[in-house]
């Protein structure tokens, strides 16, 4: 069993520590908000990229159809 030990610190230092902890907590909240915004932007970007890919796939499909219709021999 360990002995309990008292720790004494100056009130000014204690208040400084409390202020520092409050500041750190505020910065963590800000970081979470920024992370949420970045995640939202990433999701929008992914959605846009998928739309572009689908558009390109559609153009490619139509070009193949035109190429087959015009240039492949018909029996």
C-alpha positions as CSV (number, residue, x, y, z in Angstrom):
1,X,0.0,0.0,0.0
2,X,1.3,3.4,-1.0
3,X,1.5,6.4,1.3
4,X,-0.6,9.3,0.3
5,X,1.5,12.4,-0.2
6,X,0.3,16.0,-0.3
7,X,1.3,18.2,-3.2
8,X,1.4,21.9,-2.6
9,X,1.5,24.4,-5.4
10,X,1.0,28.1,-5.5
11,X,-2.4,29.4,-6.3
12,X,-1.1,31.5,-9.2
13,X,0.5,28.3,-10.7
14,X,-2.8,26.4,-10.1
15,X,-4.8,29.2,-11.9
16,X,-2.2,29.2,-14.7
17,X,-2.7,25.4,-15.1
18,X,-6.5,25.8,-15.1
19,X,-6.2,28.5,-17.8
20,X,-3.9,26.3,-19.9
21,X,-6.2,23.3,-19.6
22,X,-9.2,25.5,-20.7
23,X,-7.1,26.8,-23.6
24,X,-6.2,23.2,-24.7
25,X,-9.8,22.1,-24.4
26,X,-10.9,25.1,-26.6
27,X,-8.2,24.2,-29.2
28,X,-9.4,20.6,-29.2
29,X,-12.9,21.8,-29.9
30,X,-11.7,24.0,-32.7
31,X,-9.7,21.1,-34.2
32,X,-12.8,18.8,-34.1
33,X,-14.8,21.5,-35.9
34,X,-12.1,21.9,-38.6
35,X,-11.8,18.1,-38.9
36,X,-15.6,17.9,-39.4
37,X,-15.5,20.6,-42.1
38,X,-12.6,18.8,-43.9
39,X,-14.4,15.6,-43.8
40,X,-17.5,17.3,-45.3
41,X,-15.4,18.8,-48.0
42,X,-13.8,15.4,-48.7
43,X,-17.2,13.8,-49.1
44,X,-18.3,16.6,-51.5
45,X,-15.1,16.1,-53.5
46,X,-15.6,12.3,-53.6
47,X,-19.1,12.9,-54.8
48,X,-18.0,15.3,-57.6
49,X,-15.2,12.9,-58.7
50,X,-17.7,10.1,-58.9
51,X,-20.0,12.2,-61.0
52,X,-17.1,13.1,-63.4
53,X,-16.2,9.4,-63.6
54,X,-19.8,8.5,-64.4
55,X,-19.9,11.2,-67.1
56,X,-16.7,10.0,-68.7
57,X,-17.9,6.4,-68.6
58,X,-21.1,7.5,-70.4
59,X,-19.2,9.4,-73.0
60,X,-16.9,6.4,-73.5
61,X,-19.9,4.1,-73.9
62,X,-21.5,6.3,-76.5
63,X,-18.2,6.6,-78.4
64,X,-17.9,2.8,-78.5
65,X,-21.4,2.5,-79.8
66,X,-20.8,5.1,-82.5
67,X,-17.5,3.5,-83.5
68,X,-19.2,0.0,-83.7
69,X,-22.2,1.4,-85.6
70,X,-20.1,3.2,-88.2
71,X,-17.0,1.2,-88.7
72,X,-17.6,-2.5,-87.9
73,X,-18.8,-4.6,-90.8
74,X,-22.4,-5.7,-90.7
75,X,-23.3,-9.2,-92.0
